[in-house]
């Protein structure tokens, strides 16, 4: 599974701030990277406009996590359409956008589509479930010093 994400469109769903602010882009990329590290599914985020310098320096160890920017004079929609047209196997691609024209293009090209809002809910759920599992694991193994001492005695008796 691969996710092709309309970055500016998803930012609008997350934040009320101006979606072209570099801090919003950086926050979105960090958020998506957490999701990527859990799911290990290819992610391509496409932003409108000029590259954010900090994102140009963002080099995750994962080759399946890409950040792209539209060319000067064009927008992310054009870049996303170009990517879809070049992909051979669209059954495993999910286009993430709430832009009606872009979603229709994706559907006509046989890509799966999901609204930015639904994708955001999905990612938050995955992150929450993972955090809950980690919390449960941390709670499972909490021995007091007295319990440790008692177990050490039990194990040392068996060795004799």
N, C-alpha and C positions, 0 to 999 in steps of 0.2 A: 504494500500500500504506500502510495506517495500522496502528499498534500501539496497542492499548488495554491498559495495563499495571496490574496489581494491585500497586501500589508496595510495600506492606508484605510481600506474599507474595514478591516478588522480593528484597527486602532480606534476608529469612530465608535465602535461598539464598546470598547473598553474604557475610553476616557472622554471626558467632556472638553478636555483641553484641545488646543489647535493640533490637529493630527500631523502637521508637518514639523512640529518641534522635534529636535533631535533626541531629547530626553524620552519622548513618547516612543519613538522608534527603538531606542535602546532598551527601554522597559519591555516592549513587545517582543523583541528578539530574545531577551533573557527568559521571558515567560515561555516562549515557544521552545527554547532550547531545553528547559527543564522537562517539558513534555517529550521532546525528542529523546532525551537521555532515558526516559522510562520506556517509551514505546519502540524506539529504534526503527522508526519508519521515516522514509525520506521526506524532507521538508524543503520547499523552495518558497521563499518569501520575496514578493516583488513590490517595490515601493515606487511611487511617483517621484519625479524630480531628481534633484541633485543628490548625490551620495552623502550620507552622514559620515564625516571623517572617522569617528570612533567605530562605526560599523565596518568600514573598509579595513580596519585593523583587527576586527573580530575574526579570529581564525580558530574555530573549534576543531578539535582533533577529528571530528566526524566529517567525512567527505560527502555524506548524504544530507548535510544541513547547509543550504546555500541562501545567500542574501543577494538579490539582484536589484538594479535600479533601471528605470526606463531611460532611454536615450534622450538627450536634449531635444526639445520640441515635440516629444511624444509623451504618452502616459503609460501607467502600469497596465492598463487594459490591453493596449496594443502589444506590449511585451508578453503578457499572459497568453493572448491569442497566438502569438508567434510560437511560444513554447508548446502549446497544445497542438498546433499544426505540425510541428516537427516530431512529436512523440509517436512512436510506432504502436505502442500497446497502452490504450487509454482505459482499459477495464480496471486497472489498478491505480488510477489517478482519481483523486477527489479534489475538485476545484472548490476553494473556500472563498465565497464572496456573496454579498447581498445585492450587488449590481445586477439588475434584471437582464440587461443586454448581454453582459458577460456570462451570466448563468445560462441564458438561452443558447449562446454560442457553445458553451461547454456541453450542454445536453445534445445539441445537434452533432457535435463531434464525438458523442458517446462517452464523454467523461462523466463520472458521478459528480454531483454538485451538492453542496451543503451551504446554508446561509452562515454568515459570520456569527450571528447570534447563536445558532445551534452548535456550531463548532466551538465557540467560546464556552458554552455550557458543558460540552463534552470534555474539553481540555481541563476545565476546573474540576469536574468530577474525577477524572483520572488522577490529577494531582492530589486531590483530597483523599481519595482511596489509598493512594500510595503513602501519603503522610500518615493516615490512620494505621496502615499495616506496619509502618516503621515504629509508630508509637506503641503498638501492641507488642512488637518484638522487644522493644526496650523495657516494657513492663514485665515481660515474661521472666527474665533472668535478673532478679534483684534479691540476692541473698545477703543476709546480715552477717557481720563478722562471726557471730556465734554459730550460725548455720554452717558457714564455711569450715569453722573449726570442727564441728560435729561430723561433717562429711569427710574431712581429712582423716579423722580417727577411724571412721568406717572403712575407708579405703586402705589405710595403713594396716589394719587388722587382717584384711584379706590377703595381703602380700606375705604375711608371716606364716 
